[in-house]
């Protein structure tokens, strides 16, 4: 997987630089999501892998599926990906792009798992506390995970804050067996 991201990184960086230059980071996020979705379709992937079609035919088919939802720069970007046989990396390119975008905008993504649904006020308080801790605006995805028994587990980047009953029981079991 590291190899794929190494190959995808220059393309993601080029897309990011172009989007930032045009002040269109959110627009490019949507366009890259579309490109990644179309490229991930099994029928499209099979067609693009076919040696019977040339780059122009592949490009024409791909862009016709995207319709007018891509601007001229994004269409050129797709053209480059197809010609360099990198369109299969569209998902990785988008992921790297999104990470760069969030870094540039001072945003951190958080996954908040709780044993029970969170009230809106509790979620806002948690996001505020996380924003103070990480020095970034927090975009949170909330999931109810009954396995946690109680409490919550929060993942922001590589940091995991586990204040769940399940996590505390696991830590206690490790201490007791040590």
C-alpha positions in Angstrom: 0.0 0.0 0.0 2.9 2.4 0.7 4.0 1.8 -2.8 0.7 2.9 -4.2 0.7 6.1 -2.2 4.3 6.8 -3.3 3.1 6.6 -6.9 -0.1 8.6 -6.3 1.6 11.4 -4.3 2.9 13.5 -7.2 -0.5 13.4 -8.9 -2.2 14.4 -5.7 0.3 17.2 -5.1 -0.2 18.5 -8.6 -4.0 18.5 -8.1 -3.6 20.2 -4.8 -1.3 22.9 -6.2 -3.6 23.6 -9.1 -6.7 23.7 -6.8 -5.0 26.0 -4.4 -3.8 28.3 -7.2 -7.4 28.6 -8.5 -8.8 28.9 -4.9 -10.9 25.8 -5.6 -10.0 23.3 -2.9 -13.6 22.2 -2.2 -14.5 22.0 -5.9 -11.5 19.8 -6.6 -12.5 17.6 -3.6 -15.9 16.9 -5.3 -14.3 16.4 -8.7 -11.7 13.9 -7.4 -14.4 12.1 -5.5 -16.3 11.7 -8.8 -13.2 10.5 -10.6 -12.4 8.0 -7.9 -15.9 6.7 -7.9 -16.0 6.3 -11.7 -12.5 4.6 -11.7 -13.6 2.2 -8.9 -16.6 0.9 -10.9 -15.8 -2.7 -11.8 -17.0 -2.4 -15.4 -15.1 0.9 -15.9 -11.9 -0.7 -14.4 -12.2 -3.7 -16.8 -12.8 -1.4 -19.8 -9.8 0.8 -18.9 -7.6 -2.3 -18.5 -8.5 -3.5 -22.0 -5.7 -3.5 -24.4 -8.3 -3.3 -27.3 -8.9 0.4 -26.5 -6.5 3.2 -27.0 -6.0 6.1 -24.6 -8.3 8.4 -26.6 -11.2 5.9 -26.4 -10.6 5.3 -22.7 -10.5 9.0 -22.1 -13.6 9.7 -24.1 -15.5 7.0 -22.3 -14.4 8.1 -18.9 -15.1 11.7 -19.5 -18.5 10.9 -21.0 -19.5 9.1 -17.7 -18.3 12.2 -15.7 -20.3 14.5 -17.9 -20.1 18.2 -17.2 -19.2 17.7 -13.6 -15.5 18.1 -14.3 -14.0 21.5 -15.3 -11.3 21.8 -18.1 -8.4 21.4 -15.6 -9.9 18.2 -14.1 -10.6 16.8 -17.6 -6.9 17.4 -18.4 -5.9 15.8 -15.1 -8.0 12.7 -16.0 -6.3 12.7 -19.5 -2.9 12.6 -17.8 -3.9 9.8 -15.5 -5.2 7.7 -18.3 -2.2 8.3 -20.6 0.2 7.4 -17.8 -1.9 4.4 -16.8 -2.5 5.8 -13.3 -6.3 6.1 -13.3 -6.6 3.1 -11.0 -4.9 5.2 -8.4 -7.7 7.7 -8.3 -8.8 6.7 -4.8 -5.3 7.0 -3.3 -4.8 10.3 -5.1 -8.0 11.6 -3.6 -7.1 10.5 -0.1 -3.7 12.2 -0.3 -5.3 15.3 -1.7 -7.9 15.4 1.1 -5.2 15.1 3.7 -3.3 18.0 2.2 -6.5 20.0 2.0 -7.3 19.4 5.6 -3.8 20.4 6.7 -4.0 23.6 4.6 -7.4 24.5 6.1 -6.4 23.6 9.7 -8.9 20.8 9.9 -8.6 17.5 11.7 -10.9 14.6 11.1 -12.1 12.7 14.2 -13.9 9.4 14.5 -15.9 9.4 17.7 -17.3 6.0 18.7 -19.6 6.0 21.6 -21.6 3.2 23.3 -24.8 5.3 23.2 -25.9 8.1 20.8 -24.5 11.5 21.7 -26.7 14.5 22.4 -25.9 17.5 20.1 -24.7 19.6 23.1 -22.3 16.8 24.2 -21.0 16.4 20.6 -20.3 20.1 20.3 -18.6 20.2 23.7 -16.4 17.3 22.7 -15.5 18.9 19.3 -14.6 22.1 21.2 -12.3 20.2 23.6 -10.7 18.3 20.7 -10.2 21.6 18.8 -8.4 23.0 21.8 -6.2 19.9 22.2 -5.2 19.6 18.6 -5.2 23.2 17.6 -7.5 22.6 14.6 -11.1 22.8 13.7 -12.6 19.3 14.1 -14.8 17.5 11.5 -16.3 14.6 13.3 -17.8 11.3 12.2 -19.9 9.8 15.0 -20.6 6.1 15.2 -22.6 4.2 17.9 -20.6 1.1 19.0 -22.4 -0.9 21.7 -19.3 -3.1 22.1 -17.7 -0.2 24.0 -20.2 -0.9 26.8 -20.0 2.8 28.0 -17.9 5.9 27.3 -16.2 6.7 24.0 -13.2 6.1 21.9 -11.9 9.0 19.8 -9.4 8.7 16.9 -7.8 11.8 15.5 -5.1 11.0 13.0 -2.7 8.6 14.8 -4.0 9.6 18.2 -6.5 7.3 20.0 -8.2 8.5 23.2 -10.0 5.5 24.7 -12.2 6.3 27.6 -14.6 3.4 27.0 -15.5 0.7 29.5 -14.2 -1.9 27.1 -10.8 -0.1 26.9 -10.6 0.2 30.6 -11.4 -3.5 31.1 -8.8 -4.5 28.5 -6.2 -2.3 30.3 -7.2 -3.9 33.6 -6.9 -7.4 32.2 -3.4 -6.6 30.9 -2.3 -5.3 34.4 -3.7 -8.3 36.1 -1.9 -10.8 33.9 1.4 -8.9 33.9 
